[in-house]
């Protein structure tokens, strides 16, 4: 089934149908390909109990994995070296940018994907350009890093449509190597490109393992806790509001650990307003209650609590 059919297919994911329709409306032609890429997250090595005693081969880096939420990119090829790009999340911030020669100023949401596509064009992939439309299914305030999945989705889609016209293909291993020269979190990119359902991947790519279940019990679950501000703002928190959120988040983490959560860590490389909790399935309700009560005691709004499942890597939608 072609990508244009995706917009009309009743059984397709509604957000992918919306993306395909938005592409066709914007560029007056159907997308040649639609790719989805999972959000990725980190689990600190200290947050995951070793399944076996540490050995010389045991990774000393953090673990990364793909989440069951995604970004998507719809692409059709061009032959003039230009990238026309737009986003369902930022409808007023479209742009037309050259992939070769001097770089142009990209909108904030497109800066990282643009840098990656220029690097790929310099290596001979997708140099002809493309029309591009993207969508991220989660708001930035949730705290899962969006840049790396967006970079991968866009790069895979662009290489795909040009390969369909006879250009040389871009294997994922080679894409990962090319991205190694571009600033970003290479561990998260590995999770997006090579993630497997139920499997953690060492951030340096050296090993895989399932989420460890202690004492032969059920596999643990993941819960993403995201603080909200009293004013309801999702970005730009400063001063007293930021301090109140940090205090509330720290208190909520303490209560979650007392209620049975096994560990808590940032989902990205830097602290933020979100914390990833690892907990036994039978403690989920108790942890939720403890977290909500902790925020209410601080006079903060009830936080977002998002269930995270470990899923597979980026894929083409047919």
C-alpha contacts under 8 A as a table, 3 or more apart, distances in Angstrom:
res1	aa1	res2	aa2	distance
1	X	5	X	6.43
1	X	6	X	7.79
1	X	318	X	5.61
2	X	5	X	5.44
2	X	6	X	7.08
2	X	32	X	7.46
2	X	33	X	7.76
2	X	318	X	6.35
3	X	6	X	5.24
3	X	7	X	7.65
3	X	20	X	7.29
3	X	30	X	7.06
3	X	31	X	5.81
3	X	32	X	5.82
3	X	33	X	5.41
3	X	34	X	6.29
3	X	317	X	7.56
3	X	318	X	6.25
4	X	7	X	5.94
4	X	8	X	7.64
4	X	20	X	6.67
4	X	24	X	7.96
4	X	30	X	5.04
4	X	31	X	6.06
4	X	32	X	7.48
5	X	8	X	5.35
5	X	9	X	6.07
6	X	9	X	5.18
6	X	12	X	6.57
6	X	16	X	7.31
6	X	17	X	5.62
6	X	20	X	6.55
6	X	318	X	7.31
7	X	16	X	7.37
7	X	17	X	4.14
7	X	18	X	6.58
7	X	19	X	7.70
7	X	20	X	5.19
7	X	21	X	5.27
8	X	17	X	6.93
9	X	12	X	5.52
9	X	17	X	7.45
12	X	16	X	7.05
12	X	17	X	6.53
13	X	16	X	5.31
13	X	17	X	6.28
14	X	17	X	5.00
14	X	18	X	6.12
15	X	18	X	4.95
15	X	19	X	6.19
15	X	137	X	7.76
16	X	19	X	4.98
16	X	20	X	6.19
16	X	72	X	7.34
17	X	20	X	5.21
17	X	21	X	6.11
18	X	21	X	5.09
18	X	22	X	5.97
19	X	22	X	5.02
19	X	23	X	6.12
19	X	72	X	7.88
19	X	73	X	7.90
19	X	74	X	7.00
19	X	88	X	7.34
19	X	133	X	7.20
19	X	134	X	7.06
19	X	135	X	6.75
20	X	23	X	5.14
20	X	24	X	6.32
20	X	30	X	7.26
20	X	31	X	6.60
20	X	34	X	7.54
20	X	74	X	6.52
21	X	24	X	5.19
21	X	25	X	6.15
22	X	25	X	5.09
22	X	26	X	6.05
22	X	88	X	7.58
22	X	133	X	7.68
23	X	26	X	5.19
23	X	27	X	6.01
23	X	28	X	7.77
23	X	29	X	7.59
23	X	30	X	6.76
23	X	31	X	6.55
23	X	74	X	6.85
23	X	132	X	7.53
23	X	133	X	5.80
24	X	27	X	5.46
24	X	28	X	5.10
24	X	29	X	4.92
24	X	30	X	4.79
24	X	31	X	6.77
25	X	28	X	5.50
25	X	29	X	7.53
27	X	30	X	7.78
27	X	131	X	7.32
30	X	76	X	7.46
31	X	34	X	6.92
31	X	74	X	5.68
31	X	75	X	5.14
31	X	76	X	4.93
32	X	74	X	7.43
32	X	75	X	5.75
32	X	76	X	4.56
32	X	77	X	7.30
32	X	161	X	6.21
33	X	74	X	5.78
33	X	75	X	5.50
33	X	76	X	6.68
33	X	157	X	6.31
33	X	160	X	7.40
33	X	161	X	6.44
33	X	316	X	7.30
33	X	317	X	7.39
33	X	318	X	7.95
34	X	72	X	6.98
34	X	73	X	5.62
34	X	74	X	4.33
34	X	75	X	6.46
34	X	157	X	6.66
34	X	316	X	6.06
34	X	317	X	5.47
34	X	318	X	7.57
35	X	72	X	5.54
35	X	73	X	5.34
35	X	74	X	6.53
35	X	153	X	5.84
35	X	154	X	7.71
35	X	156	X	7.31
35	X	157	X	5.81
35	X	314	X	7.21
35	X	315	X	5.80
35	X	316	X	4.38
35	X	317	X	5.57
36	X	70	X	6.26
36	X	71	X	5.66
36	X	72	X	4.18
36	X	73	X	6.45
36	X	153	X	5.97
36	X	314	X	5.66
36	X	315	X	5.68
36	X	316	X	6.40
36	X	317	X	6.98
37	X	70	X	5.36
37	X	71	X	5.42
37	X	72	X	6.16
37	X	149	X	5.47
37	X	150	X	7.12
37	X	152	X	6.88
37	X	153	X	5.27
37	X	192	X	6.27
37	X	313	X	6.69
37	X	314	X	4.08
37	X	315	X	6.54
38	X	66	X	5.60
38	X	67	X	5.68
38	X	68	X	6.43
38	X	69	X	5.63
38	X	70	X	4.10
38	X	71	X	6.31
38	X	149	X	6.10
38	X	192	X	5.87
38	X	311	X	7.81
38	X	312	X	7.65
38	X	313	X	6.52
38	X	314	X	6.09
39	X	66	X	5.88
39	X	67	X	5.33
39	X	68	X	7.35
39	X	69	X	5.81
39	X	70	X	5.28
39	X	71	X	6.97
39	X	144	X	6.66
39	X	145	X	6.85
39	X	146	X	6.45
39	X	148	X	7.86
39	X	149	X	5.59
39	X	192	X	6.99
40	X	64	X	6.96
40	X	65	X	5.62
40	X	66	X	4.39
40	X	67	X	5.56
40	X	144	X	7.04
40	X	145	X	6.88
40	X	148	X	7.81
40	X	149	X	7.00
40	X	188	X	5.55
40	X	189	X	7.71
40	X	191	X	6.10
40	X	192	X	6.14
41	X	64	X	5.62
41	X	65	X	5.73
41	X	66	X	6.59
41	X	67	X	7.13
41	X	144	X	6.57
41	X	145	X	7.17
41	X	188	X	6.47
41	X	267	X	4.87
41	X	268	X	5.94
42	X	62	X	6.64
42	X	63	X	5.69
42	X	64	X	4.43
42	X	65	X	6.68
42	X	188	X	7.32
42	X	266	X	7.25
42	X	267	X	4.94
42	X	268	X	5.72
42	X	269	X	7.46
43	X	47	X	6.38
43	X	48	X	7.11
43	X	62	X	5.97
43	X	63	X	5.10
43	X	64	X	6.04
43	X	265	X	6.54
43	X	266	X	7.50
43	X	267	X	6.63
43	X	276	X	7.86
44	X	47	X	5.17
44	X	48	X	6.90
44	X	61	X	7.89
44	X	62	X	4.72
44	X	63	X	6.27
44	X	265	X	6.35
44	X	266	X	7.88
45	X	48	X	5.53
45	X	49	X	7.82
45	X	60	X	7.14
45	X	61	X	6.35
45	X	62	X	4.61
45	X	63	X	6.33
46	X	49	X	7.03
47	X	262	X	7.73
47	X	263	X	5.23
47	X	264	X	6.65
47	X	265	X	6.88
47	X	278	X	7.91
48	X	211	X	7.75
48	X	212	X	7.12
48	X	263	X	7.69
49	X	212	X	6.80
50	X	53	X	6.51
50	X	54	X	7.10
50	X	212	X	7.33
51	X	212	X	5.94
54	X	57	X	7.88
54	X	58	X	5.74
55	X	58	X	5.24
58	X	207	X	7.91
59	X	62	X	7.90
59	X	202	X	6.48
59	X	204	X	7.93
59	X	206	X	6.83
59	X	207	X	7.00
61	X	202	X	6.50
61	X	203	X	5.99
61	X	204	X	6.70
62	X	202	X	6.21
62	X	203	X	5.52
63	X	200	X	6.04
63	X	201	X	5.53
63	X	202	X	4.46
63	X	203	X	5.13
64	X	187	X	6.45
64	X	188	X	6.24
64	X	191	X	5.90
64	X	200	X	5.80
64	X	201	X	5.24
64	X	202	X	6.08
64	X	203	X	5.51
65	X	188	X	7.44
65	X	191	X	5.01
65	X	192	X	7.63
65	X	195	X	6.05
65	X	196	X	7.90
65	X	199	X	7.00
65	X	200	X	5.13
65	X	201	X	6.01
65	X	310	X	6.26
65	X	311	X	7.61
66	X	191	X	5.38
66	X	192	X	5.83
66	X	195	X	5.59
66	X	196	X	7.53
66	X	310	X	5.58
66	X	311	X	5.38
66	X	312	X	6.30
66	X	313	X	6.59
67	X	70	X	7.54
67	X	308	X	6.03
67	X	309	X	5.66
67	X	310	X	5.03
67	X	311	X	5.48
67	X	312	X	7.94
68	X	308	X	6.28
68	X	309	X	5.42
68	X	310	X	6.35
68	X	311	X	5.54
69	X	137	X	7.01
69	X	138	X	7.59
70	X	136	X	6.69
70	X	137	X	6.17
70	X	138	X	7.94
70	X	149	X	7.69
71	X	134	X	7.38
71	X	135	X	5.68
71	X	136	X	4.34
71	X	137	X	5.98
71	X	146	X	7.82
71	X	149	X	6.58
71	X	150	X	6.19
71	X	153	X	7.32
72	X	134	X	5.58
72	X	135	X	5.34
72	X	136	X	6.55
72	X	150	X	7.32
72	X	153	X	6.28
72	X	154	X	7.96
73	X	132	X	6.89
73	X	133	X	5.78
73	X	134	X	4.38
73	X	135	X	6.63
73	X	150	X	7.74
73	X	153	X	5.83
73	X	154	X	5.65
73	X	157	X	6.79
74	X	132	X	5.74
74	X	133	X	5.21
74	X	134	X	6.25
74	X	154	X	8.00
74	X	157	X	7.11
75	X	130	X	6.45
75	X	131	X	5.58
75	X	132	X	4.67
75	X	133	X	6.64
75	X	154	X	7.96
75	X	157	X	6.16
75	X	158	X	6.37
75	X	161	X	7.22
76	X	130	X	5.58
76	X	131	X	5.33
76	X	132	X	6.87
76	X	158	X	7.67
76	X	161	X	6.39
77	X	128	X	7.13
77	X	129	X	6.12
77	X	130	X	4.29
77	X	131	X	6.36
77	X	158	X	7.25
77	X	161	X	5.93
77	X	162	X	6.22
78	X	81	X	6.96
78	X	82	X	7.18
78	X	128	X	5.58
78	X	129	X	4.85
78	X	130	X	4.60
78	X	131	X	6.85
79	X	82	X	7.80
79	X	128	X	4.35
79	X	129	X	6.01
79	X	130	X	7.74
80	X	128	X	5.68
80	X	129	X	6.30
81	X	98	X	6.11
81	X	99	X	5.73
81	X	100	X	6.77
81	X	127	X	5.82
81	X	128	X	4.39
81	X	129	X	4.30
81	X	130	X	7.67
82	X	96	X	6.69
82	X	97	X	5.65
82	X	98	X	4.62
82	X	99	X	5.86
82	X	128	X	7.12
82	X	129	X	4.65
82	X	130	X	6.44
83	X	95	X	7.98
83	X	96	X	5.64
83	X	97	X	5.05
83	X	98	X	6.04
83	X	99	X	6.54
83	X	129	X	5.09
83	X	130	X	4.97
83	X	131	X	5.89
83	X	132	X	7.17
84	X	94	X	7.56
84	X	95	X	5.82
84	X	96	X	4.38
84	X	97	X	6.36
84	X	130	X	6.40
84	X	131	X	4.78
84	X	132	X	6.02
85	X	94	X	5.64
85	X	95	X	5.50
85	X	96	X	6.45
85	X	110	X	7.93
85	X	131	X	6.00
85	X	132	X	4.60
85	X	133	X	5.73
86	X	90	X	7.40
86	X	91	X	6.76
86	X	93	X	6.74
86	X	94	X	4.41
86	X	95	X	6.74
86	X	132	X	6.32
86	X	133	X	4.83
86	X	134	X	6.56
87	X	90	X	5.10
87	X	91	X	5.71
87	X	93	X	7.44
87	X	94	X	7.00
87	X	133	X	5.38
87	X	134	X	4.79
87	X	135	X	5.86
88	X	91	X	5.47
88	X	133	X	7.33
88	X	134	X	6.34
88	X	135	X	5.34
88	X	136	X	7.98
89	X	135	X	6.16
89	X	136	X	6.90
90	X	93	X	5.52
90	X	94	X	7.72
90	X	109	X	7.77
91	X	94	X	6.77
93	X	107	X	6.17
94	X	107	X	7.30
95	X	106	X	6.90
95	X	107	X	7.15
97	X	103	X	7.49
97	X	104	X	5.90
97	X	105	X	7.83
97	X	106	X	7.24
98	X	101	X	6.99
98	X	102	X	7.56
98	X	103	X	6.47
98	X	104	X	6.78
98	X	129	X	7.92
99	X	103	X	7.33
99	X	114	X	7.98
99	X	117	X	6.95
99	X	118	X	5.05
99	X	121	X	6.39
99	X	127	X	6.57
99	X	129	X	6.62
100	X	103	X	7.30
100	X	118	X	6.64
100	X	121	X	6.91
100	X	122	X	7.18
100	X	127	X	7.35
105	X	111	X	7.95
106	X	110	X	5.86
106	X	111	X	5.24
106	X	114	X	7.19
107	X	110	X	5.32
107	X	111	X	6.12
108	X	111	X	5.36
109	X	112	X	7.46
110	X	113	X	5.47
110	X	114	X	5.82
111	X	114	X	5.20
111	X	115	X	6.25
112	X	115	X	5.19
112	X	116	X	6.39
112	X	147	X	6.54
112	X	151	X	6.69
113	X	116	X	5.10
113	X	117	X	6.13
113	X	147	X	7.55
113	X	150	X	6.67
113	X	151	X	4.63
113	X	154	X	6.76
113	X	155	X	7.71
114	X	117	X	5.13
114	X	118	X	6.15
115	X	118	X	5.23
115	X	119	X	6.30
115	X	182	X	7.63
116	X	119	X	5.07
116	X	120	X	6.27
116	X	151	X	6.61
116	X	155	X	7.28
116	X	179	X	7.03
116	X	182	X	6.70
117	X	120	X	4.98
117	X	121	X	6.05
117	X	126	X	7.66
117	X	154	X	7.91
117	X	155	X	6.31
118	X	121	X	4.97
118	X	122	X	6.14
119	X	122	X	5.13
119	X	123	X	6.47
119	X	178	X	7.59
119	X	182	X	7.60
120	X	123	X	5.01
120	X	124	X	6.34
120	X	125	X	5.16
120	X	126	X	6.84
120	X	127	X	7.65
120	X	155	X	7.85
120	X	178	X	7.16
121	X	124	X	4.92
121	X	125	X	4.88
121	X	126	X	5.50
121	X	127	X	4.44
122	X	125	X	7.38
122	X	127	X	7.45
124	X	127	X	6.06
125	X	159	X	6.20
125	X	162	X	7.96
125	X	167	X	7.80
125	X	168	X	7.54
125	X	170	X	7.31
126	X	129	X	5.98
126	X	130	X	7.90
126	X	158	X	5.95
126	X	159	X	5.48
126	X	162	X	5.95
128	X	162	X	7.80
130	X	158	X	6.93
132	X	154	X	7.95
136	X	139	X	7.40
136	X	146	X	7.69
138	X	142	X	6.80
139	X	142	X	5.82
140	X	143	X	5.99
140	X	144	X	7.29
140	X	145	X	7.85
140	X	146	X	7.38
141	X	226	X	7.71
141	X	234	X	5.47
141	X	235	X	6.74
141	X	273	X	7.74
142	X	226	X	5.86
142	X	273	X	7.94
142	X	274	X	6.70
142	X	304	X	7.64
143	X	226	X	7.04
143	X	267	X	7.30
143	X	268	X	7.88
143	X	272	X	7.02
143	X	273	X	6.69
143	X	274	X	5.34
144	X	267	X	6.28
144	X	268	X	6.86
144	X	274	X	7.98
145	X	148	X	6.91
145	X	149	X	7.90
145	X	267	X	7.73
145	X	268	X	6.27
146	X	149	X	5.76
146	X	150	X	6.12
147	X	150	X	5.19
147	X	151	X	6.03
148	X	151	X	5.08
148	X	152	X	6.27
148	X	184	X	7.13
148	X	185	X	7.02
148	X	188	X	6.44
148	X	189	X	5.59
148	X	192	X	7.65
149	X	152	X	5.15
149	X	153	X	6.03
149	X	188	X	7.94
149	X	189	X	6.85
149	X	192	X	6.04
150	X	153	X	5.18
150	X	154	X	6.10
151	X	154	X	5.40
151	X	155	X	6.08
152	X	155	X	5.12
152	X	156	X	5.95
152	X	189	X	7.07
152	X	192	X	7.11
152	X	193	X	7.21
152	X	314	X	7.85
153	X	156	X	5.33
153	X	157	X	6.08
153	X	314	X	6.99
154	X	157	X	5.21
154	X	158	X	6.03
155	X	158	X	5.23
155	X	159	X	6.10
156	X	159	X	5.30
156	X	160	X	5.96
156	X	170	X	7.95
157	X	160	X	4.99
157	X	161	X	6.34
157	X	316	X	7.81
158	X	161	X	5.54
158	X	162	X	6.44
159	X	162	X	5.35
159	X	163	X	6.02
159	X	169	X	6.72
159	X	170	X	6.24
160	X	163	X	5.15
160	X	164	X	6.27
160	X	169	X	7.16
160	X	170	X	7.80
161	X	164	X	5.11
161	X	165	X	6.75
162	X	165	X	5.15
162	X	166	X	6.71
162	X	167	X	5.50
162	X	168	X	7.97
163	X	166	X	5.09
163	X	167	X	4.34
163	X	168	X	5.61
163	X	169	X	5.19
163	X	170	X	7.99
164	X	167	X	7.06
170	X	174	X	6.48
170	X	175	X	6.42
171	X	174	X	5.36
171	X	175	X	6.28
172	X	175	X	4.86
172	X	176	X	6.11
172	X	193	X	6.73
173	X	176	X	5.17
173	X	177	X	6.42
174	X	177	X	5.01
174	X	178	X	6.23
175	X	178	X	5.09
175	X	179	X	6.11
176	X	179	X	5.11
176	X	180	X	6.29
176	X	189	X	7.47
176	X	190	X	7.09
176	X	193	X	7.80
177	X	180	X	5.12
177	X	181	X	7.55
178	X	181	X	5.98
178	X	182	X	7.53
179	X	182	X	5.14
179	X	183	X	7.97
179	X	186	X	7.62
180	X	183	X	7.57
180	X	186	X	6.62
185	X	188	X	5.50
185	X	189	X	6.47
185	X	269	X	7.99
186	X	189	X	4.96
186	X	190	X	6.21
186	X	203	X	7.67
187	X	190	X	5.10
187	X	191	X	6.46
187	X	202	X	7.74
187	X	203	X	4.34
187	X	204	X	6.20
187	X	205	X	7.41
188	X	191	X	5.05
188	X	192	X	6.34
188	X	203	X	7.30
189	X	192	X	5.06
189	X	193	X	6.15
190	X	193	X	5.14
190	X	194	X	5.62
190	X	195	X	7.19
190	X	203	X	7.43
190	X	205	X	7.06
191	X	194	X	5.34
191	X	195	X	4.62
191	X	201	X	6.74
191	X	313	X	6.89
192	X	195	X	5.86
192	X	313	X	5.15
192	X	314	X	5.87
193	X	313	X	5.22
193	X	314	X	5.78
194	X	312	X	7.52
194	X	313	X	5.27
194	X	314	X	7.79
195	X	199	X	7.14
195	X	200	X	7.63
195	X	201	X	7.09
195	X	311	X	6.84
195	X	312	X	4.89
195	X	313	X	4.45
196	X	199	X	5.35
196	X	200	X	7.71
196	X	310	X	7.54
196	X	311	X	5.82
196	X	312	X	4.21
196	X	313	X	6.23
197	X	310	X	5.49
197	X	311	X	3.96
197	X	312	X	4.71
198	X	210	X	5.81
198	X	211	X	7.01
198	X	309	X	7.61
198	X	310	X	4.95
198	X	311	X	6.14
199	X	208	X	6.35
199	X	209	X	5.42
199	X	210	X	4.46
199	X	211	X	6.69
199	X	310	X	6.72
199	X	311	X	7.82
200	X	208	X	5.53
200	X	209	X	5.23
200	X	210	X	5.67
200	X	211	X	6.58
200	X	310	X	7.78
201	X	205	X	6.28
201	X	206	X	7.72
201	X	207	X	5.99
201	X	208	X	4.55
201	X	209	X	6.68
202	X	205	X	5.03
202	X	206	X	5.80
202	X	207	X	5.32
202	X	208	X	6.16
203	X	206	X	7.69
205	X	208	X	7.96
209	X	212	X	7.85
211	X	219	X	6.52
211	X	220	X	6.83
212	X	219	X	6.59
212	X	220	X	7.31
213	X	216	X	5.94
213	X	217	X	5.61
213	X	218	X	5.94
213	X	219	X	4.73
213	X	220	X	6.15
214	X	217	X	5.84
218	X	280	X	7.30
218	X	281	X	7.47
219	X	280	X	7.14
219	X	281	X	7.69
220	X	278	X	6.48
220	X	279	X	5.36
220	X	280	X	4.53
220	X	281	X	5.87
221	X	278	X	5.90
221	X	279	X	5.52
221	X	280	X	6.07
221	X	281	X	5.77
221	X	307	X	7.94
221	X	308	X	7.48
221	X	309	X	7.38
222	X	276	X	6.74
222	X	277	X	5.62
222	X	278	X	4.83
222	X	279	X	6.43
222	X	307	X	6.11
222	X	308	X	5.24
222	X	309	X	6.79
223	X	276	X	5.85
223	X	277	X	5.09
223	X	278	X	6.64
223	X	279	X	7.82
223	X	305	X	6.47
223	X	306	X	5.65
223	X	307	X	4.73
223	X	308	X	5.80
224	X	274	X	6.70
224	X	275	X	5.85
224	X	276	X	4.60
224	X	277	X	6.19
224	X	304	X	7.75
224	X	305	X	5.62
224	X	306	X	4.96
224	X	307	X	6.28
224	X	308	X	6.78
225	X	274	X	5.38
225	X	275	X	5.20
225	X	276	X	6.26
225	X	277	X	7.29
225	X	303	X	6.68
225	X	304	X	5.85
225	X	305	X	4.89
225	X	306	X	6.67
226	X	273	X	5.64
226	X	274	X	4.21
226	X	275	X	6.57
226	X	303	X	5.57
226	X	304	X	5.01
226	X	305	X	6.56
227	X	245	X	6.45
227	X	248	X	7.76
227	X	249	X	6.41
227	X	273	X	5.52
227	X	274	X	6.43
227	X	301	X	7.95
227	X	302	X	7.76
227	X	303	X	4.81
227	X	304	X	6.57
228	X	232	X	6.40
228	X	233	X	7.45
228	X	234	X	7.05
228	X	245	X	7.16
228	X	300	X	7.09
228	X	301	X	5.97
228	X	302	X	7.17
228	X	303	X	5.57
228	X	304	X	7.42
229	X	232	X	5.13
229	X	233	X	6.01
229	X	234	X	7.26
229	X	237	X	7.79
229	X	241	X	6.62
229	X	242	X	7.81
229	X	245	X	6.35
229	X	300	X	6.52
229	X	301	X	6.72
230	X	233	X	7.79
230	X	241	X	7.40
230	X	299	X	7.61
230	X	300	X	5.40
230	X	301	X	5.98
233	X	236	X	7.63
233	X	237	X	7.31
234	X	237	X	7.57
237	X	241	X	6.10
237	X	242	X	5.28
238	X	241	X	5.88
238	X	242	X	4.97
238	X	243	X	7.78
239	X	242	X	5.49
239	X	243	X	6.33
240	X	243	X	5.06
240	X	244	X	6.07
241	X	244	X	5.15
241	X	245	X	6.26
242	X	245	X	5.13
242	X	246	X	6.17
243	X	246	X	5.09
243	X	247	X	6.13
244	X	247	X	5.14
244	X	248	X	6.08
244	X	298	X	7.81
245	X	248	X	5.05
245	X	249	X	5.98
245	X	273	X	7.49
245	X	300	X	7.60
246	X	249	X	5.12
246	X	250	X	6.14
246	X	273	X	7.31
247	X	250	X	5.22
247	X	251	X	6.22
248	X	251	X	5.16
248	X	252	X	6.05
248	X	294	X	6.99
248	X	295	X	5.69
248	X	298	X	6.06
248	X	300	X	7.34
249	X	252	X	5.03
249	X	253	X	6.19
249	X	273	X	7.36
249	X	295	X	7.61
250	X	253	X	5.21
250	X	254	X	6.42
251	X	254	X	5.17
251	X	255	X	6.30
251	X	294	X	6.33
251	X	295	X	7.86
252	X	255	X	5.09
252	X	256	X	6.04
252	X	290	X	7.22
252	X	291	X	4.84
252	X	292	X	7.67
252	X	294	X	5.19
252	X	295	X	6.58
253	X	256	X	4.96
253	X	257	X	6.23
253	X	264	X	7.01
253	X	291	X	7.24
254	X	257	X	5.28
254	X	258	X	6.33
255	X	258	X	5.01
255	X	259	X	6.10
255	X	287	X	7.69
255	X	290	X	5.73
255	X	291	X	6.34
255	X	294	X	7.00
256	X	259	X	4.99
256	X	260	X	6.45
256	X	261	X	5.54
256	X	287	X	5.08
256	X	288	X	7.68
256	X	290	X	5.99
256	X	291	X	5.96
257	X	260	X	5.30
257	X	261	X	4.53
257	X	262	X	6.35
257	X	263	X	6.86
257	X	264	X	7.92
257	X	287	X	7.89
258	X	261	X	7.10
259	X	283	X	7.20
259	X	286	X	5.97
259	X	287	X	5.33
259	X	290	X	6.64
260	X	279	X	6.64
260	X	280	X	7.43
260	X	283	X	5.88
260	X	286	X	7.63
260	X	287	X	6.69
261	X	264	X	7.65
261	X	277	X	6.47
261	X	278	X	5.86
261	X	279	X	4.28
261	X	280	X	6.96
261	X	283	X	7.20
261	X	287	X	6.77
262	X	277	X	7.43
262	X	278	X	5.51
262	X	279	X	5.16
262	X	280	X	7.55
263	X	277	X	5.84
263	X	278	X	5.33
263	X	279	X	7.20
264	X	275	X	6.27
264	X	276	X	5.52
264	X	277	X	4.59
264	X	278	X	6.45
265	X	275	X	5.55
265	X	276	X	5.36
265	X	277	X	6.85
266	X	269	X	7.00
266	X	270	X	6.82
266	X	271	X	5.80
266	X	272	X	7.13
266	X	274	X	6.57
266	X	275	X	4.89
266	X	276	X	5.92
267	X	274	X	7.20
267	X	275	X	6.33
267	X	276	X	5.79
268	X	271	X	7.38
271	X	274	X	7.80
272	X	275	X	7.71
279	X	283	X	6.61
279	X	284	X	6.93
280	X	283	X	5.47
280	X	284	X	6.93
281	X	284	X	5.50
282	X	285	X	7.38
283	X	286	X	5.27
283	X	287	X	6.03
284	X	287	X	5.22
284	X	288	X	6.14
285	X	288	X	5.15
285	X	289	X	6.22
286	X	289	X	5.21
286	X	290	X	6.16
287	X	290	X	5.08
287	X	291	X	6.09
288	X	291	X	5.24
288	X	292	X	6.19
288	X	305	X	7.69
289	X	292	X	5.28
289	X	293	X	6.12
290	X	293	X	5.23
290	X	294	X	6.17
291	X	294	X	5.13
291	X	295	X	6.46
292	X	295	X	5.30
292	X	296	X	6.29
292	X	302	X	5.71
292	X	303	X	6.84
293	X	296	X	5.08
293	X	297	X	6.21
294	X	297	X	5.26
294	X	298	X	6.65
295	X	298	X	5.13
295	X	299	X	6.39
295	X	300	X	5.21
295	X	301	X	6.66
295	X	302	X	6.27
295	X	303	X	7.35
296	X	299	X	4.90
296	X	300	X	5.58
296	X	301	X	6.72
296	X	302	X	6.85
297	X	300	X	7.55
